[in-house]
Amino acid sequence: MQGQMMHRPLRIADILTFAEDSHKTSEVISRTVEGDLNRITYPDMAARARQMAKALIALDISLGDRVATLAWNGYRHLELYYAISGIGAVCHTINPRLSPEQMLYIIGHAEDRLLFLDLTFVPLVEKLAPQLPKTLRFVVMTARAHMPDSPLDLLCYEDLLTAQDPHYAWPEFPEDTASGLCYTSGTTGHPKGALYSHRSTVLHTMLCAISLRDCLQPGRKILPVVPLFHVNAWGLPYAAPLTGASLVMPGPRLDGASLWDLMNDEQVFSAWGVPTVWLGLLAEIKQRGAKPVGFGEVIIGGSAAPRSMIDAFERMDVSVCHAWGMTEMSPVGTVGHLPPSMDDHPLEQRVDVKAKQGRRCFGVDLKIVDEAGAALPHDGQASGELYVRGNSIVSGYFANPEATAQALDPDGWFGTGDVASIDADGFLTITDRAKDLIKSGGEWISSLDVENMAMSHPGIANCAVIAVPHPKWDERPLMVAVAAEDIPPKKSDILSHLAQYLAKWQLPDDIVFVDTLPLTATGKVSKLTLRQEYADHALPA
Ligand code: AMP
């Protein structure tokens, strides 16, 4: 027998309409690229999003079209999240830290029709322009007074917006309609696109609102250091308006001093980001002898939060919530709140548990499996590859049948490429990574890509690129290579060779020459052995 309840399609625009009705005084406060501090309430933002939606339609954007953004965290970027998806188009957030080659690839692969960019990125786009599709149009996210002189035909965001009135009824379409597109690095080859839908996004937003309810509350101020161009800023663009939390957007200035000042001025309660940015903030707190006023919580994810970092925050009464997830999961999968039974436990014990990656959110199922794919017990001992299942997890990759075919196991679970254990209380511990990727400051470097490019250098016979722990960037790449001739090539030669294909931060920090590389039983290079061997390798400063 079927239930007799209405079935309304889940729509992203309804989140903003809800904020407009219910959270009238909550704000989005943005440090802009132009240098000022902008304040806008959710009702004002909702009106502007409707104006921008009409502007997009006037530019001939319609259902299913991909519209790209190349921008920092700020209110205009947030407006675009709603305006683009609200008309049924797809908001494709581009990571500006990608190499020009990768950026060109994803713009072409996504078949973007419009590119919205912050002023900061005009020189970059001017450089890329000759290789970009001729049909791509550009909109600079600024007001007329700041429009730059450029050989490109640039449209002005505020001109487009103010040409429209805010009277617009968001259209209805099926809830599985695509809403957002975010590319993530593959272990080899090109980046792969996670294509979110209205349904997955709204369900993920509710998942975040329940799981992170300490900070997602009306009147609480949250600072996303995690960028809007990186996995939907961990769901905050939706979860904050839904719950009435205010957002404090840092723009491009993410150093410790700038963050400290902004957080102090605005009395930010909760700040979200990868471990690397918190090192800068902790150093600033130490130097000033005080934490920013009102700072009570930090959400750390993207890479493992070091125990010492958790300890430092907890000792200054900033509660740490360690979260784990990935682009393919929208991204939140687990969050690290402690059960009430641990309230009276000593700090040491609490920090031990907080150093784990947290427990699953409602709507995310976890399993760990052995090499044969058999499920392992959740006993805190067994460790295996982590698989996930849920409504906010990808079922494949955008226009990529090859990667899609490999994404799920025969039972429909998505393989994360992380190796983990899960204890009897449900706490996840990421113990290793099965995927050949290195995460530096929250951004990916594909070891296989670097290896392939290095192998095209005549002086290299074989090589492996591995992650070496780094105090600031979490991990940095080290290349272990076998030279093709008795005298190895100069390191600087290899680095200049790699620089033709890679962004500067993706280049190995060091190259070590060896006679042979260790092999596994199946004859592959044993990266595990190399990682153990070079765990303490001193990288050049
Ligand atoms: P991304 O798709 O760029 O967000 O990266 C997701 C990947 O980052 C995961 O599969 C993990 O390898 C890693 N990751 C994310 N959060 C954590 C965490 N808290 N601890 C350890 N690794 C993490």
Residues whose N, C-alpha, C, O or C-beta is under 5 A from the ligand:
A	BS01	AMP	T184 V231 I300 G301 G302 S303 A304 A305 A323 W324 G325 M326 T327 E328 Q357 T416 D418 I430 G442
